[in-house]
Amino acid sequence: MIPVLIVPVLNRSDLLHEMLDSIDHPIGQVIVVDNGTAIEPHDLPWKDGYHVIQPGWNLGVSGGWNLGLKASPAAPWWLIANSDITFGRGDLAQLEAMVDPASNDHYFMLGMALFAITRHTLRDVGYFDENFHPAYDEDLDWHRRALLAGSRRVDPPFTGAHVGSATIYSDSGYRRQNGATHAANDAYYARKWGGSKLGGETFSTPFNRGGHVGDWRLEPERLATQSWKKE
């Protein structure tokens, strides 16, 4: 059994339905973090272990992932998924067979659109940096930290489907605002790592401060200025 599946969602609850319908393997808890009040309680195929958390505003991708992790602290490992994927037959069973809960490995089935981490991975790498708000670059930041922490990447097979960026491509307002917030996240990444993403980094610890790779401090003003507004 997969202990926990965490799925943040902002809109397109129809795609969330398709993802949940594609599950063909036992999962102990399914935690849906509804960042945009996109769903109603009666809107899901309720089963034992299904939970919906509605924080009341968009926590962003990192914030949604972190909330799901903190809502299931006893899990030995977690599967985290975008709401716009569907699983192929047997994908989840193969993933469970490959995950070693005693390791600090990270498991990329579809990059960080669909990935798994263990409790040891979380300890060594840390929670996701919520200053990357509301979306984009949080995955590159975390993966860089994972490699610096000595976490091994494992690539389980994935035979399902992924729409890709469904949140912004289904809402012109979000798509327009993402143009500014994505650029601001790029700038924050460069400040954090001493250079641009995907090859320009010069720091081996966040902000060149030394210490743990998971060191980040929430900047509330970023969340206030970066938040997408429904248009």
Beta strands, then each sheet from edge to edge (+ up, - down):
strand 1: 2-9
strand 2: 27-34
strand 3: 50-53
strand 4: 77-81
strand 5: 85-86
strand 6: 106-108
strand 7: 114-118
strand 8: 153-154
strand 9: 161-162
sheet 1: 3+ 2+ 1+ 4+ 7- 6+ 8+
sheet 2: 5+ 9-
end
